[in-house]
Amino acid sequence: MPKISAFNDKMILCNRGSLMIRWGIIGAGNIAHRFAKSLENEQDSVLYAISGRNAEKLSAFAKEFPCEKQYVGHDLLLNDENVDAVYVALPHIMHAEWAMKALEHHIPVLCEKPAAVNEEQTREIAACAKQNNTLFMEAMKSRFVPAYEKLREVLQSGEIGKIERVETSMCFALPMEYFGKSYHTKPEGGGALLDGGIYCASLIEDLLKGDPEYIQTYASYYKGVDLYAHSTMTFENGIAALEAGFDRNAPKNALIKGTKGSVTVVDLHRPQTLIIHTEEGERTETVPYENDDFYSQIHHFVQLVKEGKNESPLMPYEAMIREARILEGIRAQFTEYDENDLALLETQEKELSADSFTNADALALGNIIAQKALEYDRGVSIRIDRCEDDLTMFLYTMEGKNERNLKYMDGKKKCVYDTGHSSAWAWLKNTLTKEYADWYGDGVHALSGGAFPLYVNGEMKAVIQVSGLHEGKDHELVVRSISQWLGERPYSRFTKVLG
């Protein structure tokens, strides 16, 4: 008979495969605290051990969440034969290493998302789990909460018809001084895509399956970390958009568009609310968590362990591999620049020069920009200034824009006056040479495009300015609009990702 002991007011069958599961947590950071708090609600589990690098920190953790063992060293925890399951709560870059070490000890693993930092590592984890006949599950909590189950019901009912488009966003503003102090903001395994974009990729993968083709990607970097990324992808079953950022606040929602309606998933990473639009009107479905947003994934995992399952039907290995592939595909769109890119931007300025530029021309061009701006996901401010006297010939500000946008345009216009080229050119020149470091510093801001010089017979006559978009979209909007104003004149397109 297996030994039975009492701990934390629970009766525990200590051998693996027992009814009561003794958990070890690898890592003692913030996410480990959230997991331990939620684990208290799981009747068939108990926190048994915690491992980390600092004995004092482990002792403090054990005071808040009583556990029998505190190990200074993750290997010591894995060598404890009483550990029935582990939760990997380490920085992203360490997930694959310690998940596979646990699997090699035949310990079931629930690993905080992302399972790994790239597709290759994710495949290695899946192979290791299969080889050792041991359960591994990525802790994609959003897939397990009751609201996600309700979402599946709505979509499977056909209420919104066939899914055509999935738009996802996970953005929040981190203070710049935070960068480099947390693994989330370090080049090794950090960045907005891995931290928040993984939730977007999970929903896209679940609804559209297959491998995407990337239509267009915008991105910006800061200190080697992807600060923001927006990618549009096409799948065999529909189109998807993924947005992830550390540099701005935005609704953390998903919009699923079908042939007969749509569903908005509020708080994509931990949903409780669905807003359903159909021809019959709008309704809101509120489905609260069971205990908290961590609990449902823990409970699901515990049931798999008790049933002797080696893979989750809700978070299978192929799903986490496809998630990793989606994010890796987006990162592959990020681009290095060279002098040829500067030359292309200079060529644009020559190709989009005019024979004359009057007040009527400014009005016509400004209206074209305003109309084309409606094709983008954010409002803009538009200004056209005459160079000879700095007179404003056209000014238009969309709803939600303010004085700050006009100040941004002042800075962009200064780039044009000082260099004779577009603000995109000045940003790129600084990226390559740091020549304009006084303006752009170390690259904290996304591309300052959107100010473009309009030349007439070799003389700069006006500066067209747009502010409000990101990652080169301001510049893109301006050159598209000038081309249309010039009778759809062809021009050299900058196809690399700007930012």
C-alpha positions as CSV (number, residue, x, y, z in Angstrom):
1,M,0.0,0.0,0.0
2,P,1.2,3.5,-0.8
3,K,2.1,5.7,2.2
4,I,-0.6,8.2,3.3
5,S,0.3,11.3,5.1
6,A,-1.4,14.5,6.2
7,F,-0.4,17.9,4.9
8,N,-2.3,21.2,4.6
9,D,-5.4,19.6,6.1
10,K,-5.6,17.2,3.1
11,M,-5.1,13.4,2.9
12,I,-2.5,12.7,0.3
13,L,-1.7,9.5,-1.5
14,C,2.0,10.2,-2.1
15,N,2.8,7.9,-5.0
16,R,2.5,9.2,-8.6
17,G,-0.7,8.4,-10.3
18,S,-2.5,8.9,-7.0
19,L,-5.8,10.6,-6.6
20,M,-4.3,13.6,-4.7
21,I,-1.7,15.3,-6.9
22,R,1.3,16.9,-5.2
23,W,2.5,19.8,-7.2
24,G,6.0,21.3,-7.5
25,I,6.4,24.9,-8.9
26,I,9.6,25.6,-10.8
27,G,10.3,29.3,-10.2
28,A,9.0,31.6,-7.5
29,G,8.2,34.8,-9.4
30,N,4.9,36.7,-9.7
31,I,3.2,34.1,-11.9
32,A,4.1,31.4,-9.4
33,H,2.2,33.3,-6.7
34,R,-0.9,33.5,-8.9
35,F,-0.7,29.8,-9.7
36,A,-0.3,28.8,-6.1
37,K,-3.3,31.0,-5.0
38,S,-5.5,29.4,-7.7
39,L,-4.3,25.9,-6.8
40,E,-5.8,26.2,-3.4
41,N,-9.2,25.9,-5.1
42,E,-8.4,22.5,-6.7
43,Q,-9.6,19.8,-4.3
44,D,-7.5,17.0,-5.8
45,S,-4.2,18.9,-5.5
46,V,-1.8,20.3,-3.0
47,L,1.3,22.5,-3.3
48,Y,4.1,20.3,-2.1
49,A,7.4,22.0,-3.3
50,I,8.8,25.2,-4.7
51,S,12.2,25.7,-6.3
52,G,14.2,28.8,-7.1
53,R,17.6,30.4,-6.8
54,N,17.2,32.4,-3.6
55,A,16.5,30.6,-0.2
56,E,15.2,33.8,1.4
57,K,12.7,34.3,-1.5
58,L,11.6,30.7,-1.3
59,S,11.1,31.0,2.5
60,A,8.9,34.1,2.0
61,F,6.9,32.2,-0.7
62,A,6.3,29.2,1.6
63,K,5.0,31.5,4.3
64,E,2.4,32.8,2.0
65,F,1.7,29.5,0.4
66,P,2.7,26.7,2.8
67,C,4.5,23.8,1.1
68,E,6.6,21.0,2.5
69,K,9.7,21.5,0.5
70,Q,11.7,24.5,-0.7
71,Y,14.6,23.7,-3.0
72,V,17.4,26.0,-4.0
73,G,17.8,24.4,-7.4
74,H,15.3,23.1,-9.8
75,D,17.1,19.8,-10.3
76,L,16.5,19.0,-6.6
77,L,12.8,19.4,-7.0
78,L,12.7,17.1,-10.1
79,N,14.6,14.5,-8.1
80,D,12.0,14.4,-5.4
81,E,10.0,11.3,-6.1
82,N,7.0,12.7,-4.3
83,V,6.4,15.3,-6.9
84,D,3.4,14.3,-9.0
85,A,3.2,17.3,-11.4
86,V,5.1,20.5,-12.0
87,Y,4.2,24.0,-13.1
88,V,7.0,25.8,-15.0
89,A,6.9,29.4,-13.9
90,L,10.3,30.6,-15.3
91,P,11.3,33.2,-17.9
92,H,10.3,32.3,-21.4
93,I,13.8,31.5,-22.4
94,M,14.0,28.7,-19.8
95,H,10.7,27.0,-20.5
96,A,11.9,24.4,-22.9
97,E,14.9,23.4,-20.9
98,W,13.1,22.7,-17.7
99,A,9.9,21.4,-19.2
100,M,12.0,18.7,-21.0
101,K,14.0,17.9,-17.9
102,A,10.7,17.3,-16.0
103,L,9.4,15.1,-18.8
104,E,12.6,13.1,-18.8
105,H,11.8,12.4,-15.1
106,H,8.3,11.3,-16.2
107,I,6.7,14.2,-14.4
108,P,3.6,15.7,-16.0
109,V,4.2,19.4,-16.9
110,L,1.9,22.4,-17.0
111,C,4.1,25.1,-18.5
112,E,3.3,28.8,-18.5
113,K,2.8,30.2,-22.0
114,P,4.6,30.4,-24.3
115,A,5.7,26.8,-24.2
116,A,9.0,27.9,-25.9
117,V,10.5,30.9,-27.7
118,N,10.4,29.4,-31.2
119,E,8.9,26.6,-33.2
120,E,12.0,24.4,-33.1
121,Q,12.0,24.3,-29.3
122,T,8.2,23.7,-29.2
123,R,8.6,20.7,-31.5
124,E,11.3,19.4,-29.2
125,I,9.0,19.6,-26.2
126,A,6.2,17.7,-28.0
127,A,8.7,15.0,-29.1
128,C,10.1,14.7,-25.6
129,A,6.6,14.3,-24.1
130,K,5.7,11.6,-26.6
131,Q,9.0,9.8,-26.2
132,N,8.6,9.7,-22.4
133,N,4.9,9.0,-22.6
134,T,4.3,11.9,-20.2
135,L,1.7,14.7,-20.3
136,F,2.8,18.2,-21.3
137,M,0.3,21.1,-21.6
138,E,0.9,24.8,-22.4
139,A,-0.9,26.9,-19.9
140,M,-3.0,28.9,-22.4
141,K,-5.6,29.9,-19.8
142,S,-7.8,31.7,-22.2
143,R,-8.8,28.4,-23.8
144,F,-10.1,26.9,-20.6
145,V,-12.3,29.6,-19.0
146,P,-16.1,29.1,-19.2
147,A,-16.5,32.0,-21.6
148,Y,-14.3,30.3,-24.1
149,E,-16.5,27.2,-23.9
150,K,-19.5,29.5,-24.5
151,L,-17.7,31.0,-27.5
152,R,-17.2,27.6,-29.0
153,E,-21.0,27.0,-28.6
154,V,-21.9,30.2,-30.3
155,L,-19.5,29.6,-33.3
156,Q,-20.6,26.0,-33.7
157,S,-24.2,26.9,-33.7
158,G,-23.8,28.8,-36.9
159,E,-25.3,31.9,-35.4
160,I,-22.8,34.2,-37.0
161,G,-22.3,32.0,-40.1
162,K,-19.0,31.0,-41.5
163,I,-16.0,32.7,-40.0
164,E,-14.3,35.1,-42.5
165,R,-12.0,37.2,-40.4
166,V,-10.4,37.1,-36.9
167,E,-9.0,40.3,-35.5
168,T,-7.0,40.2,-32.3
169,S,-5.2,42.7,-30.1
170,M,-3.1,42.5,-26.9
171,C,-1.5,45.8,-26.1
172,F,-0.6,47.6,-22.9
173,A,1.8,50.5,-22.1
174,L,4.9,49.6,-20.2
175,P,6.9,52.5,-18.7
176,M,10.2,52.8,-20.6
177,E,12.2,52.6,-17.3
178,Y,10.7,49.0,-16.9
179,F,12.7,47.8,-20.0
180,G,15.6,45.5,-19.2
181,K,14.5,44.9,-15.6
182,S,12.2,42.0,-16.4
183,Y,12.5,39.0,-18.6
184,H,9.5,40.3,-20.6
185,T,11.6,43.2,-21.9
186,K,14.9,41.4,-22.5
187,P,16.0,40.4,-26.0
188,E,16.4,36.8,-24.9
189,G,12.9,35.5,-24.9
190,G,11.1,38.8,-24.3
191,G,9.0,41.1,-26.4
192,A,5.3,41.9,-27.0
193,L,4.8,39.0,-29.4
194,L,5.8,36.2,-27.0
195,D,4.1,37.9,-24.0
196,G,0.8,39.1,-25.4
197,G,0.8,38.1,-29.0
198,I,0.7,34.4,-28.0
199,Y,-2.9,34.8,-26.8
200,C,-3.8,36.3,-30.2
201,A,-2.0,33.5,-32.0
202,S,-3.8,30.9,-29.9
203,L,-7.3,32.2,-30.9
204,I,-6.3,32.5,-34.6
205,E,-4.9,29.0,-34.6
206,D,-8.0,27.6,-32.9
207,L,-10.4,29.2,-35.4
208,L,-8.6,29.2,-38.7
209,K,-6.0,26.3,-38.4
210,G,-3.5,25.8,-41.1
211,D,-0.4,27.9,-42.0
212,P,-0.7,31.6,-42.9
213,E,0.6,33.7,-45.7
214,Y,1.7,37.1,-44.4
215,I,0.1,40.0,-46.2
216,Q,1.8,42.9,-44.3
217,T,3.6,43.4,-41.0
218,Y,4.4,46.6,-39.2
219,A,6.7,46.5,-36.2
220,S,9.0,48.6,-34.0
221,Y,11.9,47.7,-31.7
222,Y,13.4,49.1,-28.6
223,K,16.6,47.9,-27.1
224,G,16.4,44.6,-29.1
225,V,12.8,43.8,-28.1
226,D,9.8,43.9,-30.3
227,L,7.9,46.8,-28.8
228,Y,5.0,46.6,-31.2
229,A,3.9,44.4,-34.0
230,H,0.8,44.3,-36.3
231,S,0.5,41.5,-38.9
232,T,-2.3,40.7,-41.4
233,M,-2.4,37.0,-42.5
234,T,-4.4,35.0,-44.8
235,F,-5.4,31.4,-44.2
236,E,-7.3,28.9,-46.3
237,N,-10.3,29.5,-44.1
238,G,-10.1,33.3,-43.6
239,I,-8.1,36.4,-42.8
240,A,-6.5,37.2,-39.4
241,A,-5.0,40.3,-37.9
242,L,-2.7,40.1,-34.9
243,E,-1.6,43.1,-32.8
244,A,0.7,43.0,-29.8
245,G,2.4,45.9,-28.1
246,F,4.2,47.1,-25.0
247,D,4.0,50.8,-26.1
248,R,0.3,51.6,-26.1
249,N,-3.0,50.9,-24.3
250,A,-5.7,49.4,-26.5
251,P,-8.7,47.2,-25.9
252,K,-7.4,43.6,-25.3
253,N,-10.2,42.1,-27.4
254,A,-10.8,39.9,-30.4
255,L,-13.4,40.4,-33.1
256,I,-14.6,37.3,-35.0
257,K,-16.5,38.2,-38.1
258,G,-18.8,35.8,-39.8
259,T,-21.1,35.8,-42.9
260,K,-24.1,36.5,-40.7
261,G,-22.7,38.4,-37.7
262,S,-19.8,38.8,-35.3
263,V,-18.6,38.1,-31.8
264,T,-16.4,40.4,-29.7
265,V,-14.4,38.6,-27.1
266,V,-13.7,41.1,-24.3
267,D,-10.3,40.7,-22.5
268,L,-9.0,38.1,-24.9
269,H,-6.4,36.7,-22.5
270,R,-9.0,36.0,-19.7
271,P,-12.5,36.5,-21.2
272,Q,-15.7,36.6,-19.3
273,T,-17.8,38.6,-21.7
274,L,-18.9,38.0,-25.3
275,I,-20.8,40.6,-27.4
276,I,-22.7,38.9,-30.2
277,H,-24.0,40.9,-33.2
278,T,-26.5,39.3,-35.6
279,E,-29.2,40.5,-37.9
280,E,-31.6,40.2,-34.9
281,G,-29.6,42.7,-32.9
282,E,-26.9,42.7,-30.2
283,R,-26.7,40.7,-26.9
284,T,-24.1,40.3,-24.3
285,E,-23.2,36.9,-22.7
286,T,-21.4,37.1,-19.4
287,V,-19.8,33.9,-18.2
288,P,-17.8,34.3,-15.0
289,Y,-14.7,32.4,-14.1
290,E,-14.8,29.4,-11.9
291,N,-12.9,30.8,-8.9
292,D,-10.4,32.8,-11.1
293,D,-8.8,32.9,-14.5
294,F,-6.2,30.3,-13.7
295,Y,-8.4,27.7,-12.1
296,S,-10.0,26.1,-15.2
297,Q,-6.7,25.2,-16.9
298,I,-5.5,23.7,-13.6
299,H,-8.6,21.6,-13.1
300,H,-8.4,20.4,-16.8
301,F,-4.8,19.4,-16.3
302,V,-5.5,17.6,-13.1
303,Q,-8.2,15.5,-14.8
304,L,-5.8,14.5,-17.5
305,V,-3.2,13.4,-15.0
306,K,-5.8,11.4,-13.0
307,E,-7.0,9.7,-16.3
308,G,-3.5,8.9,-17.4
309,K,-3.8,11.1,-20.5
310,N,-0.6,12.3,-22.3
311,E,-2.1,15.2,-24.3
312,S,-4.8,17.7,-23.9
313,P,-7.7,17.7,-26.4
314,L,-8.1,21.5,-25.8
315,M,-4.4,22.4,-26.1
316,P,-2.9,19.6,-28.2
317,Y,0.8,19.6,-29.3
318,E,0.0,20.6,-32.9
319,A,-1.9,23.7,-31.7
320,M,1.1,25.0,-29.7
321,I,3.4,24.2,-32.6
322,R,1.1,26.2,-35.0
323,E,1.0,29.1,-32.5
324,A,4.8,29.2,-32.4
325,R,4.9,29.0,-36.2
326,I,2.5,32.0,-36.5
327,L,4.7,34.2,-34.2
328,E,7.9,33.1,-35.8
329,G,6.5,33.9,-39.2
330,I,5.7,37.4,-38.0
331,R,9.2,37.9,-36.6
332,A,10.6,36.7,-40.0
333,Q,9.0,39.8,-41.5
334,F,11.1,42.1,-39.4
335,T,13.7,43.7,-41.5
336,E,17.3,45.0,-41.5
337,Y,18.0,48.2,-43.4
338,D,20.8,49.4,-45.7
339,E,21.8,52.4,-47.9
340,N,19.6,51.0,-50.7
341,D,16.6,51.7,-48.6
342,L,17.5,55.3,-48.2
343,A,18.0,55.6,-52.0
344,L,14.5,54.1,-52.5
345,L,12.9,56.7,-50.2
346,E,14.8,59.5,-52.1
347,T,13.5,58.0,-55.4
348,Q,10.0,58.2,-54.1
349,E,10.4,62.0,-53.5
350,K,11.5,62.5,-57.1
351,E,8.8,60.3,-58.6
352,L,6.1,62.1,-56.6
353,S,7.1,65.6,-57.5
354,A,4.6,68.0,-59.1
355,D,4.5,70.6,-61.9
356,S,2.8,73.1,-59.6
357,F,1.1,73.3,-56.2
358,T,-1.6,75.8,-55.5
359,N,-4.1,76.3,-52.6
360,A,-6.7,74.4,-54.6
361,D,-4.1,71.5,-55.0
362,A,-3.6,71.5,-51.2
363,L,-7.3,71.2,-50.6
364,A,-7.7,68.4,-53.1
365,L,-4.7,66.5,-51.7
366,G,-5.8,67.0,-48.1
367,N,-9.2,65.6,-48.9
368,I,-7.7,62.6,-50.6
369,I,-5.5,61.9,-47.5
370,A,-8.6,62.2,-45.2
371,Q,-10.6,59.8,-47.4
372,K,-7.8,57.2,-47.6
373,A,-7.2,57.5,-43.8
374,L,-10.6,55.8,-43.3
375,E,-9.0,52.6,-44.6
376,Y,-6.7,52.5,-41.5
377,D,-7.5,51.4,-37.9
378,R,-6.8,54.8,-36.3
379,G,-7.7,58.4,-36.8
380,V,-5.2,60.9,-38.0
381,S,-4.4,64.6,-38.1
382,I,-3.4,66.1,-41.5
383,R,-1.6,69.3,-42.2
384,I,-0.1,70.8,-45.4
385,D,2.3,73.8,-44.9
386,R,3.7,76.0,-47.7
387,C,7.5,76.2,-47.4
388,E,8.1,79.8,-48.5
389,D,6.2,81.3,-45.6
390,D,5.2,78.3,-43.5
391,L,1.6,79.1,-44.1
392,T,-0.8,76.3,-43.3
393,M,-2.7,75.5,-46.5
394,F,-4.8,72.6,-45.2
395,L,-5.6,71.3,-41.6
396,Y,-7.9,68.5,-40.6
397,T,-8.1,66.6,-37.4
398,M,-10.2,63.5,-36.9
399,E,-12.2,62.6,-33.8
400,G,-10.0,61.6,-30.9
401,K,-6.9,63.6,-32.0
402,N,-5.6,66.5,-30.0
403,E,-2.9,69.1,-29.7
404,R,-0.3,66.4,-29.1
405,N,-0.7,65.2,-32.7
406,L,0.0,68.7,-34.0
407,K,3.2,68.8,-31.9
408,Y,4.2,65.5,-33.4
409,M,3.8,67.0,-36.8
410,D,6.0,70.0,-35.9
411,G,8.8,67.6,-35.1
412,K,8.2,65.6,-38.4
413,K,8.2,68.9,-40.4
414,K,11.5,69.9,-38.8
415,C,13.0,66.7,-40.1
416,V,12.0,67.7,-43.6
417,Y,13.2,71.2,-43.4
418,D,16.6,70.2,-41.9
419,T,17.3,67.3,-44.3
420,G,15.3,68.0,-47.4
421,H,13.9,64.5,-47.2
422,S,10.9,62.8,-45.7
423,S,10.8,62.2,-41.9
424,A,10.9,58.5,-42.8
425,W,14.2,59.1,-44.6
426,A,15.5,61.0,-41.6
427,W,14.5,58.2,-39.2
428,L,16.1,55.5,-41.4
429,K,19.3,57.6,-41.8
430,N,19.5,57.8,-38.0
431,T,18.9,54.1,-37.7
432,L,21.9,53.4,-39.9
433,T,24.3,56.2,-38.8
434,K,22.9,57.8,-35.6
435,E,23.4,61.1,-37.4
436,Y,20.1,62.5,-36.1
437,A,20.3,61.1,-32.5
438,D,19.2,64.4,-31.1
439,W,15.8,63.9,-32.7
440,Y,15.4,60.1,-32.4
441,G,17.6,59.1,-29.5
442,D,18.0,55.4,-29.1
443,G,14.9,54.5,-31.1
444,V,12.3,54.4,-28.3
445,H,9.6,55.7,-30.6
446,A,8.2,54.0,-33.7
447,L,9.0,55.3,-37.1
448,S,8.5,59.1,-37.3
449,G,7.2,58.9,-40.8
450,G,4.4,61.0,-42.1
451,A,6.1,64.3,-43.2
452,F,6.9,64.3,-46.9
453,P,8.4,67.1,-49.0
454,L,6.6,68.0,-52.2
455,Y,9.0,69.2,-54.8
456,V,8.0,71.4,-57.8
457,N,10.7,71.7,-60.5
458,G,13.4,70.7,-58.0
459,E,12.3,73.2,-55.3
460,M,10.5,72.1,-52.1
461,K,7.2,73.9,-52.2
462,A,5.2,72.2,-49.4
463,V,5.4,69.7,-46.5
464,I,2.6,67.2,-46.2
465,Q,2.2,65.9,-42.7
466,V,0.1,63.1,-41.1
467,S,0.2,62.0,-37.5
468,G,-1.8,59.2,-35.7
469,L,-0.8,56.0,-37.3
470,H,2.2,53.8,-36.4
471,E,5.1,51.8,-37.8
472,G,5.4,53.6,-41.1
473,K,1.7,53.7,-41.9
474,D,1.8,57.6,-41.8
475,H,4.4,57.6,-44.6
476,E,2.5,54.9,-46.5
477,L,-0.8,57.0,-46.3
478,V,1.0,60.1,-47.6
479,V,2.7,58.5,-50.6
480,R,-0.4,56.6,-51.6
481,S,-2.4,59.8,-51.5
482,I,0.1,61.9,-53.4
483,S,0.1,59.2,-56.1
484,Q,-3.6,59.4,-56.4
485,W,-3.6,63.2,-56.5
486,L,-1.1,62.9,-59.4
487,G,-3.4,60.7,-61.4
488,E,-2.4,57.4,-59.9
489,R,1.2,58.0,-60.8
490,P,3.4,54.9,-60.2
491,Y,6.2,55.1,-57.6
492,S,8.8,52.9,-56.0
493,R,7.1,51.1,-53.1
494,F,9.0,50.6,-49.8
495,T,8.2,46.9,-49.2
496,K,10.3,46.4,-46.0
497,V,8.7,46.7,-42.6
498,L,9.2,50.2,-41.3
499,G,9.9,50.5,-37.6
